[in-house]
Structure formats: C-alpha cells, structure tokens
Amino acid sequence: MIRLLLFTAALWGTAAAVLTDWIAVQRVVSIPWDLEATPLQIKTDSALGSEKRIYVRMYDKDSSYIDYVNVIVKFSSPMQYQIGYCTTTWTDLPVQPPVEVDKIWTITKTETTLIITCNNVEVLNYLFTDSSRSDCVTTWGGDVVEHIKFLYSGDTASDFYRATPECPAFSVEGSTQESWTASPIGTTVTIECVATHSLVGSATLTCQQDLSWSNDVPQCIGKYNAFETYVFA
C-alpha cells in the first residue's frame, strides 16, 4: 500500500503538510492513516499518575468505525493500556516507560502484532493470537486501519503527532537483498553483493538524524564488467 506522505489541503485548509513534521492534535478529526504502512508517533508531556490518556480510534478504508478498535494508554502508576477487542481490562504495560515527562510514543501495527515504544524503549509487543478473545485476530489481523481519530472526550494526553521519520528506501542491483525499505533513525544496514559482483562504495549505511544515509548507496558491479573497464579504459 502506498505510504502516506501528504495530507490533503482540503482537510487542513492550507497547503498539504509533510507528515514527518509535528502536527498539533485536532480531536474528532478523521486523519487518513495507513497504520500498517506508517507507524504513528505521538508526543506527550503528561505526568505519571495524572490518569490522562492517549486514546486513538481506528477506521477502515471506507472511514467506517471499526467497532471498539481503539488503542488506549493511561498515565496511571504503573502505566496501563487497553486494546479494543483484545484486552478485557486495564493491563500494566510489560515494560514501564522512561521517567522523562516529555515522551514520544510510536505505535506500529503489522498484520499480526501491535508494538508500542516510548522514547525508543519498547513497552508493548502484543501478538493478536495471544488474546483470550477470538475476535481479536479477526478484528485486528490483516491490513485494516486506514484512518484514525484522537477522541475528543477520551484523549487528554496527546499533544502532537507525526509519521515516524525514516531514511528513504533504496535498491542495489546485484546485491544479495536487492532492496531495503525506508528505515528509522539509527538503523544500520549492510549491503553484500552476489558472488558474481563486486561492491563499489561503503558496505554499511546508517540512517542519520537529518533522514539521510551516512554514505552514498553503493553499487554491485559485475566482476567481468569491472575487469573489462579496468583493462580497456
């Protein structure tokens, strides 16, 4: 599914905004968001024990409300969560978030798992098959979320949101992997060539804070072509 890069101007009344910029939360506004393709980051400054909540409701491709498909994080002590159709009560986060008041949360969904990190610490890795409810998998499994809303009455903690900043995807013809997906800051990838090709350039690239790779994307050159270039150049 095509990665979302821009909001429509009609939604905001201004020029479309790039999703890697922080955007102030507007509650009860339907936001186009393919959660399976684009992890959601949320910025908060709520204190532990304040009982404030991150409350995000999910919608399908037709903007139809997926009944009770919500992700809720409560600033209790300890912090707790609920996942609509999967959990039956408030549950402590398996790993408690860092103590800093200013937090950046990342919600990532695959076809089988919901992952939440806080300030780069993974606090929840929830497999839908682990739920005691049979409708957890049927409701959350697959590629289902296309829109989100921050609830007006329920969401009291979310201040800003954005897509997770990532370095761009790239491909290297003649490599063992061929292509690499967009990657978050701090990710290091290694490029290896197939046996018939030789690497020209750096074998490792790291995603930097400015969302650029630390080196130019290398090439894998066929060894025969490389020999031919060397001899006849």
C-alpha angles and dihedrals in degrees: 000000000000112000112245111244105158139035116222116261089230091063094055103025089232138072112307114274126227108242096226088071116086111257124197111248114254109193123224091017116129108234120195104236130158096203093186090059101031122042113219121233121200127189120212138171099188120136125241109262094025090112090223117147144217102218119181122174121202130223133188130236092281091053087249115150110251098223111255093342096146136141112214129181117186124204093223125133104284098023116246140193143204129201115197114244091006108064124044099199142010109297129193114248106254089231118032115229124251115281096245113116092218106072137176113204123197121201114196124181128191126177089270108024145045114210126189124189129182121202088344093308116119106231099168135025105175121186110203090217089062092067119105088221117086092208092062092081095040092049102040102025119103130014102320113133116088103148136030137196132196103222117242097219100025104044110073102147108049112100105164138003140193143156115278107269110245141176112244125270118254142179134216116202111220095026125122092244100033096198141033125202125229108288135205124246113288095028115136120200130190124215121207126180126224116257094265094054136065126217118245111191135010119340093209131054127186125200107238133207091260089057094250127120115253093238138021114275106266128228133233107218123195108252092229090052091047090052091047092051091049095049101041102032 
